[in-house]
Structure formats: structure tokens, C-alpha cells
Amino acid sequence: MYATQIEIHRDELDRKTSLIAKDAKDNIVQSLVYLYNSNRDIHQEIQVWGKSAAISNYQYEYDKYNNKTKKFYKYYSMGNSKDNTFNYHESESQFFYTNEYDDDRLTKKTCFRDGVKIYENLYFYKENKLVRKERYSCLRESPLWLTDKYSYSGNKAYKIVYLDNGIVSYYNILEFNGDKVVKNTFRNPAKSKYHWSIETYENDYCDIFVSENYLSADNLFEILDYVNKMRPKNAKRLSTIISTSEVMADMEEDEIRKVLHDFEELGVHVNFDP
């Protein structure tokens, strides 16, 4: 059976705790559960679909500041294929982190996967508070990937995440109890209730990630209206990719089709992936 609905559950830190896909008869066709350790890092992912299952286990080592120095990842999958043949697969990877400090403040983190450098983060402070984090990817053409900027008021921190070209990807509002984050509120670039972010925005192309139970016509209109208003004047057409790996979307719904048609007329062409 094919899934026709998705339920995504999150905790106070906006981390996914489960994702359940159901068919038209409300039967569960796929489920994922996410477990976290006391340091708030992902500890285990369990996925079940049909007669198959997959488990991802994560083990960590930390330095005296409670920052990761090593992550060991192991993946197992097992189940029956269509011809009823039992299959088993496992794979593993190791991540190593070098952390540099100045006056007990983290200033640089470098990550290596299986011996290959994959990213580097730089941290900047003002009056002992983190005000900017620059994330550099070693696997991209443009090394600077994302920049996080922070401002503070009372027990809250306001984080804005920018793409390498200065476009806002999303916002976070972090609430603290002492030095510990106890709540993370996500806001999309339009600052509405829907859970979506801009992953890439070039002159005539953008990539949107949506993580919702259902992609409504209102949500789709908000996304396309927002990216269209940002379109450069010299871009006659904007190709928009919307990732639907974590959202259920019915492309045949009349209201969805109308939104797609109206924006196609404006030069915004939409593809859904997958």
C-alpha cells in the first residue's frame, strides 16, 4: 500500500521524534523513531516498512567542554524483497572533530569523515556571547555554506540563518534556562506557522525543503509567493524544486493545481522531488 498521509512529531527543541506514514485505510506503512542521548545528539534511528527494518546507531566521544570529538555511525538494514528473498546490509562511518578554543570559548570546529575533511565552523563572540557562526563546506563549489547570526533579549536568543548569498534560510527562537536551551521555535523565512526553509537560491533557481504533515494550498502559495517576490528582475523564469521527502502532497487537488497554474503564469515553474 502507498502512503497517503504523514504525521511528524517534534519535541520542545524542534527535533523530530517520530515520522509515521499511513495509507488511505489508516494503516501504518512506514514508521521512523528518533532517539537522543543526554547530550542532545541523535543516538538511534529506527525505521520499519512492510517486512523490512533499518537501524542507525550513533556513538560519541566528547571533550571536557562537552563538544564532540568523535562520532561512530553504523547502519543495519534487513528484510524480504519482492521475490521473498531475505536481504541484510550494514555499513559504517567514523567522524572526527578537532575543536579549538580561546579563553574556554569554542572558536573553530573541523570535521573529518573517514579521513576526509568535510566541513569547518568558525565562531565569533561579543561580550562572551556567541554572535555569529560561519559554516564552511569542503564539498561545495562555494566554501561558505551558511552563516548564523545571533541577538539576545532576556532569556531568549534570536538566530537568523543566511545562505552564502545573504538570503534568509530560516529563523530560530531559542529559550534558555541558565546556559541550557529548553525550547527551540522554528520560523520559516516568511515567519509563518509552516515548517519550510530555503536550501538554495540562485538567480533563476531555488530549492525548498518542507517538513509538514501535509502540503496545503495555503502553504504552497506562501512559499511560491515569497520566492517569486525575491526573484531578480532579470530572471524571466524561476525554477523551484520542492523537496517532499517529509511532506505529503496531492498534486491533483484542485486548489494545489490552481496555485501551480497561477505561478506558472508568473514564470515560476515548480518540480517536486521526489
C-alpha positions in Angstrom: 0.0 0.0 0.0 1.1 3.6 -0.6 1.2 6.3 2.0 -1.5 9.0 1.7 -0.7 10.8 5.0 2.3 11.6 7.2 2.4 12.5 10.8 5.6 14.3 12.1 6.1 14.7 15.8 8.7 17.1 17.3 9.9 17.8 20.8 10.4 21.2 22.5 13.8 21.6 20.8 12.1 21.2 17.3 13.8 17.8 16.8 11.8 15.1 15.0 10.9 12.3 17.5 8.8 10.2 15.0 7.5 10.2 11.5 4.6 7.9 10.7 3.2 7.3 7.1 -0.2 5.8 6.7 -2.3 4.6 3.8 -5.9 5.6 2.9 -7.3 3.0 5.4 -5.2 4.5 8.3 -2.8 1.5 8.3 0.9 2.3 9.1 3.0 1.6 6.1 6.2 3.2 7.4 7.5 4.5 10.7 10.6 6.2 11.9 11.6 6.8 15.5 14.4 9.2 16.6 16.1 8.8 20.0 18.6 11.3 21.5 21.3 10.9 24.2 21.8 13.1 27.3 24.0 15.5 25.2 21.0 16.0 22.8 22.8 14.3 19.9 20.9 11.7 17.8 21.6 8.3 19.3 19.4 6.0 17.3 17.1 6.0 14.3 14.7 3.1 13.8 12.8 2.6 10.6 10.2 0.0 9.8 8.3 -0.5 6.5 6.5 -3.7 5.5 8.6 -6.7 6.4 11.8 -4.7 6.4 13.6 -2.6 9.0 16.7 -0.4 9.3 18.6 0.8 12.4 21.1 3.6 12.6 23.3 3.7 15.7 25.4 6.6 16.8 28.2 6.6 19.4 30.1 9.7 20.5 33.1 10.9 22.4 33.3 14.4 23.9 35.9 16.8 25.2 35.8 18.5 28.6 33.6 21.2 27.2 31.0 18.6 26.1 31.8 19.2 22.4 32.0 16.1 20.1 35.5 14.8 19.3 34.3 11.5 17.6 31.2 10.1 16.2 30.8 6.4 15.1 27.9 5.6 12.8 26.7 2.1 12.0 23.7 1.3 9.8 21.9 -2.0 9.5 19.0 -3.0 7.2 17.2 -6.3 6.9 14.0 -7.6 5.3 12.4 -9.5 2.5 12.5 -8.3 -1.1 9.6 -8.7 -3.6 10.7 -12.2 -4.5 10.7 -13.1 -0.8 14.5 -13.2 -0.6 15.9 -12.2 2.8 18.4 -9.3 2.5 20.9 -8.0 5.0 23.2 -5.0 4.7 25.4 -3.0 7.1 27.7 -0.1 6.7 29.7 2.2 9.0 31.5 5.6 9.1 33.6 7.5 11.5 33.7 11.2 12.1 36.4 13.0 13.9 36.3 16.6 15.2 39.0 19.0 16.2 37.9 21.8 18.5 39.9 24.9 19.0 39.3 27.2 22.0 40.2 30.7 23.2 39.6 31.5 26.8 37.4 28.4 27.1 35.2 29.6 24.1 35.0 27.4 21.0 36.4 29.3 18.1 36.8 26.7 15.4 35.5 23.2 14.7 36.7 21.0 11.9 35.0 17.7 10.9 36.6 14.8 9.1 34.7 11.8 7.8 36.7 8.6 7.1 39.8 10.8 6.9 38.3 13.4 4.5 37.7 17.0 5.7 34.0 17.8 5.1 33.3 21.0 7.0 34.6 23.7 9.2 32.8 26.1 11.5 34.1 29.4 12.8 32.6 31.1 16.0 32.6 34.8 16.9 31.7 36.3 20.2 30.9 39.7 21.7 30.8 40.2 25.5 31.1 36.4 25.9 28.0 35.7 23.8 28.1 33.9 20.5 27.0 36.4 17.8 28.0 34.7 14.6 28.8 31.2 13.3 30.2 30.7 9.8 29.7 27.2 8.3 32.1 26.2 5.6 31.6 23.1 3.5 34.6 21.4 1.8 32.3 19.6 -0.6 30.7 22.6 -2.3 31.9 25.0 -5.0 31.3 27.9 -2.8 33.0 27.1 0.6 30.9 29.4 2.8 27.7 27.5 3.2 25.6 29.1 5.9 26.0 31.9 8.4 24.1 32.0 11.7 23.7 35.4 13.4 22.5 35.8 17.0 21.0 38.5 19.1 19.7 38.3 22.6 16.9 39.6 24.8 16.3 38.4 28.3 16.4 34.6 28.4 16.0 34.3 24.6 18.3 34.2 21.6 17.2 35.0 18.1 19.0 33.2 15.4 18.9 34.0 11.7 20.4 31.5 9.3 21.6 33.0 6.0 22.6 31.3 2.7 26.0 32.2 1.3 24.4 35.0 -0.8 22.8 36.6 2.2 19.2 35.2 1.7 17.5 34.1 4.8 17.1 30.3 5.0 15.1 30.2 8.3 14.9 31.6 11.9 15.1 30.1 15.3 14.0 31.5 18.7 16.0 29.8 21.5 14.8 30.0 25.1 17.3 29.4 27.9 17.2 28.2 31.4 20.6 29.2 32.6 23.0 28.3 29.8 20.8 25.4 28.6 18.4 25.7 25.7 15.0 24.4 26.8 12.9 25.4 23.8 13.6 26.0 20.1 10.9 27.6 18.0 11.4 27.3 14.2 10.2 30.0 11.8 10.3 29.9 8.1 11.6 32.9 6.0 8.1 34.3 5.9 7.8 33.9 9.7 4.6 31.9 9.5 3.4 28.7 11.1 4.6 26.4 8.3 7.8 24.4 8.6 9.8 25.1 5.4 13.2 26.6 4.6 15.2 27.8 1.6 18.1 25.5 0.9 19.4 27.2 -2.2 18.5 30.4 -4.1 20.4 31.4 -7.2 19.4 33.9 -9.9 16.8 31.6 -11.6 16.7 28.6 -9.3 15.7 27.8 -5.8 15.4 24.7 -3.6 12.9 24.5 -0.8 12.7 21.9 1.9 9.2 21.3 3.5 8.7 19.3 6.7 4.9 19.2 7.3 2.2 16.6 7.7 0.5 17.9 4.5 1.4 20.4 1.9 -1.7 22.6 1.8 -2.6 25.1 -1.0 -2.1 27.9 1.5 1.4 26.6 2.4 2.4 26.2 -1.3 1.1 29.7 -2.1 3.1 31.2 0.7 6.3 29.5 -0.5 5.9 30.5 -4.1 4.7 34.0 -3.3 7.8 34.5 -1.1 10.4 33.2 -3.6 8.7 35.0 -6.5 8.9 38.3 -4.7 12.7 37.7 -4.2 13.2 36.9 -7.9 15.7 39.2 -9.6 14.2 41.5 -12.2 16.4 40.0 -14.9 15.2 36.4 -14.2 12.3 35.8 -16.6 11.8 32.3 -15.1 12.3 30.8 -11.7 12.7 27.1 -11.4 11.6 25.9 -7.9 12.4 22.5 -6.5 10.2 21.5 -3.5 11.5 18.5 -1.6 8.6 16.3 -0.5 10.5 13.6 1.4 8.9 14.8 4.6 5.6 16.1 3.5 2.5 14.5 1.8 1.3 16.4 -1.2 -1.6 15.7 -3.5 -0.8 17.3 -6.9 -4.3 16.5 -8.2 -6.0 18.6 -5.6 -7.9 21.4 -7.3 -6.5 24.2 -5.0 -3.0 22.9 -5.4 -3.3 22.8 -9.2 -4.7 26.3 -9.2 -1.7 27.7 -7.2 0.7 25.9 -9.5 -1.0 27.2 -12.6 -1.2 30.8 -11.3 2.5 30.9 -10.5 3.4 29.2 -13.8 1.7 32.1 -15.5 4.1 34.4 -13.5 7.1 32.5 -14.6 7.6 30.3 -11.5 7.9 26.6 -12.6 7.7 24.0 -9.8 9.1 20.5 -9.6 8.5 18.2 -6.7 11.3 15.9 -5.5 10.8 13.0 -5.2 
